[in-house]
């Protein structure tokens, strides 16, 4: 029995040890759990938290004011990030832009579905994401992410301030022909209308009233400014172009004669070369037809030249058409130079004047050009003011929250703390149990031995419970005991 007892663990002893050392076990486990939690939070997980900042961009157009397209990811290009760092001064001086621009920060377009056909719902259009390892503090990260989102607004304002709306004026002033002048006027006129169309096409900004243009009682909305800029200019320009095409007026300048004669020489050379090509192609085509007939492939009456030699016919037709256009241009140029025509059609020849003369435009023609120029110049200034007011009013960044949201990265500190506490407590309990088990077991056995010894005499002196009733019954018999025996003896 003693060996059987020794082969089993005395769990009472183990529990007594744990109870005795419970405070120490809990203290050890708690200290280890706190140390591991701190190591996990500040060493293992350092720099692994994800920062997110959601925002919307508001703008009258999808691009920049100068017509340049805008890509949201351009805000996190190295050049843009470097500009933000430089503008931030000391606040962002510690940032490594090379690492940030190499995937350290990104912008997610929440309107783009992850898979084709997926329905998209989003609170904010864009979300900037980065990790804490690139920044010195949460506050620095939030400030930098906000600066990235606001970079678009700064870029819009910069482009508005530096945009040159008078480029067309230089083009007009440097024109050497009325055709070039009319082209410059027409291009700027169309540019003004196109700018207004971009704001009024969806009616989103058609009723916006630029305050800088409404100091008087009149209310000039973007829509009304568009109508005002359109006016009669389009029809007037068309009339001038038609008159110039018909009359070929010469814009007098120091290099007018050189310009016109150089054009004549270039066109005459092109026409001559085209004529030579036409003759060569025609001769080659005719030779191929002759060879085909001679070979018996077909007779001359049944040969479909257009189908068999389509490439030859196409080239000949193209060159012939080009020579017709050249003849028209030459007629205008010769007339502008004061040449006298003789003959008709392709046989027309031009005789130069005895002295240099020009086909000057009448005063009404030049005055009309000047008038249109002044109108377009005024309309350009008005459009510039309207565009700046529109962008100032509607270009903004709207953040979903004041600070970035933090998502813990790496290993969970709570799980690590709980796991270490449990494992440490178990380990400490096992260690104490192993160290004190034999001692506790012996103490329990020694305490149990006197109790067993005292219990044995008590058991020996104790009368069985079932014998007591029998004894009592014997004593209650008639005449009982010794007296009964005496009586029997006497008899």
Secondary structure, DSSP 8 states (H G I E B T S, - for coil): -HHHHHTS--HHHHHHHHHHTHHHHHHHHHHHHHHHHHHIIIIISTT--EEEEEEEEE-SSSB-TTS-B--GGGGGSHHHHHHHHHHHGGGGTT--HHHIIIIIEEEEETTS-SSTT-----SSSEEEEEEGGGSS-HHHHHHHHHHHHHHHHHHHHHHHHH--TTHHHHHHHT-SSHHHHHHHHHHHHHHHHHHHHHHHTTSSSTT-B-GGG-SSS---BHHHHHHHHHTTHHHHHHHHHHHHHHH--B---TTHHHHHHHHHHHHHHHHHHHHHHHHHHHHHHHHHHHHHHHTTS--TTT--HHHHTHHHHHHHHHHHHHHHHHHHHHHHHHHHTT-EEESSGGG-EEE--SS----B--HHHHHHHHHHHHHHHHHHHHHHHHHHHHHHHH-EEEESSSS-EEE--SS-HHHHHHHHHHHHHHHHHHHHHHHHHHHHHHHHHHHHHHHHHHHHHHHHHS--HHHHHHHHHHHTSTTTHHHHHHHHHH-
